[in-house]
Amino acid sequence: MTGLTEWAYPLAESLLSEPLPRRWKHSLGVAERARTIASIVGEDAELLEAAAVLHDIGYAPDLAKTGFHPLDGARYLRDVADADERVVHLVAHHSCSWMEAEARGLREELEGEFPRESAHLNDALCFCDMNTTPDGMPTNPVDRINEISGRYGSDSLIGTFIRRAEPEILASTARVLERVASTKRQPM
């Protein structure tokens, strides 16, 4: 998978930087979080970073077909960009997307087209996304969830989804933090 990040960054930039500069900043911040936890994913560190920088490409105006960005981004990566299938799967399932897919009536479509990657990688990508503000700065999942709910409105589909996903987002974050702490406790 050498070269995966060298491929992913220019692709994400070409899709996001001009039409959605704030989303591009967020994606860069999520990729930075991925680098900070690389030790817990070992040989999948480059895979995680590539998925992190690409996770929101489905918001790009040219890619938005269903209005559900994980599905739109994953389809583009699979059908047009010929991406590594593991990157595609991580993008499709990032940050509890199955719950939003269910709310949109797209869960069968999402899960039928894209199998989930391992739980530890899904946790890691969720951690990175939910610990990054829309401007790419570090935050914590509680503030991030509140920000998302406030931006979209608590009664909106996204506001309802993010509150429903909150326990799993917090559990994912806790699992990642435990793995980070565990690797720091291990002797060299």
C-alpha positions, -999 to +999 in steps of 0.1 A: +000+000+000+030+023-002+020+055-020-016+053-008-014+087+010+005+102-020-025+093-041-052+102-016-042+137-007-042+152-042-075+134-050-092+148-019-078+182-025-090+182-061-125+174-050-129+196-019-104+225-017-122+249-041-159+241-038-157+232+000-126+248+016-139+243+051-146+206+044-111+203+030-096+218+062-116+193+082-103+165+061-067+176+066-073+178+103-089+143+104-058+130+085-036+147+111-055+129+139-048+096+120-011+103+121-013+108+159-027+074+165-007+055+138+009+033+165-023+016+173-031+005+138+004-007+129+008-016+092-026-001+085-015+035+094-012+046+058-046+030+050-062+049+079-046+082+069-058+078+033-093+070+044-092+100+068-083+125+041-109+110+017-137+104+042-158+134+032-153+136-005-189+125-010-199+161-001-182+174-033-209+188-056-198+166-086-201+134-065-232+141-044-258+118-060-278+104-031-271+132-007-256+107+017-219+115+016-204+082+028-222+063+001-215+089-026-179+091-017-174+053-015-191+048-049-169+074-065-138+058-050-148+024-062-163+032-096-142+062-108-110+064-088-103+026-087-093+030-050-081+003-027-112-015-015-103-012+021-102+026+018-136+024+000-150+004+029-137+027+055-151+058+037-185+041+033-188+032+070-171+061+087-185+076+119-215+053+124-227+059+089-250+029+091-272+047+115-276+077+092-281+053+062-309+037+082-326+070+088-323+078+051-336+044+040-302+035+025-288+010+050-294-021+029-278-003-001-248+008+020-242-026+036-250-046+004-224-027-016-197-022+010-186-046+037-173-031+069-136-031+077-123-043+110-138-028+141-105-013+153-100+006+120-137+018+120-131+029+156-099+047+146-115+066+118-145+076+139-121+088+166-102+109+141-134+125+126-151+131+159-120+147+174-117+173+146-136+205+142-150+216+108-120+239+106-095+210+111-086+218+147-085+192+176-116+189+197-134+162+217-163+140+207-189+157+230-181+192+217-181+178+181-215+161+185-229+193+200-214+213+171-230+190+145-263+190+162-263+228+165-252+233+129-279+211+114-306+215+140-315+190+167-347+180+149-331+175+115-322+141+102-285+148+109-292+161+144-313+131+152-288+107+138-258+122+156-276+120+190-286+084+183-250+077+173-235+095+203-231+065+226-213+045+199-191+075+190-181+079+226-175+041+229-154+041+198-133+070+212-129+052+245-117+020+228-092+040+207-079+059+238-075+026+257-055+012+228-033+043+227-028+041+265-020+004+262+007+009+236+023+036+258+024+012+287+041-016+267+079-018+272+101-014+242 
